[in-house]
Amino acid sequence: MTGIWWVRDDLRLHDNPALTAAADEGPVIAVHIDEQIEGVRPLGGATRWWLHHSLSRLGEQLREHGVPLVLVSGDPEQLIPQLVRDSGADSVRWSRRYHAPRRAVDARVKSALREAGVRAESFEGYLLHEPWTITTQAGSPYKVYSAFARACRAAAPPRPGIGIPSPLTGPADGVRAGGHEMHAWRGGAHVEQILDHRAWLPTAPDWAGGLRQTWTPGEAGARRKLDALEDVLDDYAEDRERPAVAGTSSLSPHLRFGEISPHEVWQRSLELGRGTGHDTFRAELLWREFAWHRLFQLPDLAHRNVRAQFDAFAWREDTEELHAWQHGRTGIDLVDAGMRQLWRTGWMHNRVRLVVGSFLTKNLRLHWRCGEQWFWDTLVDADEASNPFNWQWVAGTGDDAAPYFRVFNPERQQERFDPEGRYVRQWVPEIGTSDRDAPIVDLSASRRDALAAYEDVRGASGR
Ligand SMILES: Cc1cc2nc3c(=O)[nH]c(=O)nc-3n(C[C@H](O)[C@H](O)[C@H](O)COP(=O)(O)OP(=O)(O)OC[C@H]3O[C@@H](n4cnc5c(N)ncnc54)[C@H](O)[C@@H]3O)c2cc1C
């Protein structure tokens, strides 16, 4: 019998338990829904660009197996049962997701299908550990990374990958679909036509040139990055801090869209040997895990300070300064280099993300949500958990966050991590010329002001 694989952020054929379960039982129809869900932000510009290309590649991969990829837009609660009826499928399978509003949709779809006598099954595939499996002895979620990471390491280890399902086939007679878009899978070009119709690629202006040069969205690109892990892990512990060096995996957008499974990444790092670099790399994978576990508990992570004392904090509002920060025109070399790298490539080095985040929320004292929203629009790896989690971490408003009074000095950070100035000159070539912007803020005075503002909320809350 035919089964539907509801594709979400698991855009891969390798190590995909939901797809494998569907393929084990018979022909598969893949369905991706462009959903609008209340309480969930629409994708930003850079992730829309990525998803367009990733779906296009997935469509090509599936076509080689005769599996149709149906692309539809709208409400999954209506569309999934309709697709089941139209295609004659008897089961629907998907990889779980962890943000409460999405989980609510999935739960409603599942019960509607089951009431209609259709098998509906969800699978792990996005995280190493399901959030409800890593808890304290009292059964509560962890709020501190180090204890969380210890618990993950003590839990059942990530499993080996399960490869591409074999056989993987589509229905011999195609999809007997009623709706307009559901016919569209039949010719290969139709996936492209629907994607073009969605207008997810920028045209006027086309700002995606740097993204195209930097990235290959899709599973093949992800697997190439996985194979290149061996080039970075030995020196990862030191090189990951140097933005001028390609010392990290660049796997983040691929993990974001599920083009590679975290289990496979974890296993590969183990196969590549032992060492501080390997351990540090796995610790980073656990930061990703922690961010998702926190979002599972705190669905409002992108909107609400985890530490409520910051609700009274005296954030400033200044659109000109925000604009200067967004466009890499603050006159502070490392900050501008990072923001220009982000605009051009859709990615920024982690060390520099910390520095630009500290600068925005402390030296400029603009709300972390302004930075989070800009990253949401411009990062190719922007996700619902890691982005707000890390912003709250940098701003000091999250639990187990860097304290607010820890203000990074961008000049000291540059001396430490980009001592020859290679990174800053790559992105800000006018450094040292009369074209260079003057700093929009005095680093020492703004730091003092930030600490004074912090004292006010600290005093008020007695902490
Ligand atoms: C303000 C701010 C916002 C961020 N927003 C995002 C985001 O939206 N999406 C995102 O994936 N990462 C985010 N990060 C975390 C981190 O900067 C990126 O994951 C990392 O730079 C990606 O590069 P890489 O794949 O080469 O990482 P590597 O150093 O090779 O690390 C391997 C993987 O571990 C995970 N990882 C590493 N560091 C972190 C971290 N601090 N938090 C969560 N996961 C981590 C990523 O999945 C990454 O691909 C943010 C960090 C900051 C400071």
The ligand as an ORCA input file, in Angstrom:
! r2SCAN-3c Opt
* xyz 0 1
  C      23.602     35.455     18.441
  C      23.758     34.049     17.864
  C      22.772     33.535     17.034
  C      22.894     32.242     16.521
  N      21.898     31.748     15.702
  C      21.991     30.483     15.240
  C      20.963     29.930     14.421
  O      19.939     30.558     14.133
  N      21.127     28.660     13.958
  C      22.226     27.914     14.278
  O      22.330     26.775     13.821
  N      23.187     28.403     15.065
  C      23.106     29.655     15.557
  N      24.108     30.146     16.347
  C      25.167     29.241     16.816
  C      26.464     29.172     16.003
  O      26.964     30.450     15.756
  C      26.306     28.430     14.685
  O      25.642     27.197     14.888
  C      27.666     28.129     14.048
  O      28.393     29.322     13.861
  C      27.453     27.425     12.739
  O      28.663     27.209     12.068
  P      29.228     25.724     11.864
  O      28.178     24.848     11.302
  O      30.502     25.838     11.116
  O      29.474     25.299     13.377
  P      30.450     24.224     14.033
  O      31.380     24.975     14.922
  O      31.048     23.334     13.027
  O      29.470     23.429     14.993
  C      28.797     22.237     14.580
  C      27.304     22.391     14.758
  O      26.991     22.569     16.140
  C      25.848     23.413     16.264
  N      26.220     24.590     17.060
  C      27.455     25.121     17.215
  N      27.419     26.155     18.095
  C      26.122     26.276     18.477
  C      25.424     27.145     19.368
  N      26.048     28.120     20.069
  N      24.089     27.001     19.501
  C      23.420     26.049     18.828
  N      24.031     25.182     17.980
  C      25.350     25.286     17.817
  C      25.443     23.839     14.853
  O      24.413     22.990     14.425
  C      26.724     23.607     14.065
  O      26.500     23.349     12.701
  C      24.010     31.456     16.865
  C      25.007     31.996     17.693
  C      24.880     33.273     18.189
  C      25.943     33.807     19.110
*
